[in-house]
Amino acid sequence: MNGVTTLIVKTDVPQEQEETFKIRFPRALERIKTLAEKKIAID
């Protein structure tokens, strides 16, 4: 493995929710990144 993970996200957001997504979506993606990069012990 080359140690690279790519996440591609495509969204279709209702216009009335665009502002909410602009704020929350980057936070959610950062959380996904944090969880994906977290080291776990494999027994």
C-alpha positions as CSV (number, residue, x, y, z in Angstrom):
1,M,0.0,0.0,0.0
2,N,1.2,3.5,-0.7
3,G,-0.3,5.1,2.4
4,V,-2.6,7.3,0.5
5,T,-6.4,7.3,0.8
6,T,-8.7,9.4,-1.3
7,L,-12.2,10.2,-0.4
8,I,-14.4,11.7,-3.1
9,V,-17.7,13.2,-2.0
10,K,-20.5,14.4,-4.3
11,T,-23.5,16.1,-2.7
12,D,-26.8,17.4,-3.8
13,V,-28.0,19.9,-1.2
14,P,-31.3,21.7,-1.3
15,Q,-30.7,25.4,-1.7
16,E,-32.3,26.2,1.7
17,Q,-29.6,24.1,3.4
18,E,-26.6,25.3,1.5
19,E,-25.4,27.7,4.2
20,T,-25.6,25.0,6.9
21,F,-23.6,22.5,4.7
22,K,-21.0,25.2,4.0
23,I,-20.3,25.3,7.8
24,R,-20.9,21.7,8.9
25,F,-19.6,19.7,5.9
26,P,-15.9,20.8,6.2
27,R,-16.0,19.9,9.9
28,A,-17.5,16.5,9.1
29,L,-14.8,15.9,6.5
30,E,-12.1,16.9,9.0
31,R,-13.5,14.4,11.5
32,I,-13.5,11.6,8.9
33,K,-9.8,12.5,8.2
34,T,-8.9,12.4,11.8
35,L,-10.6,9.0,12.3
36,A,-9.0,7.6,9.1
37,E,-5.5,8.7,10.2
38,K,-5.9,7.4,13.7
39,K,-3.4,4.6,14.5
40,I,-5.0,1.5,15.8
41,A,-3.5,-1.6,17.2
42,I,-4.0,-4.8,15.2
43,D,-3.5,-8.0,17.1
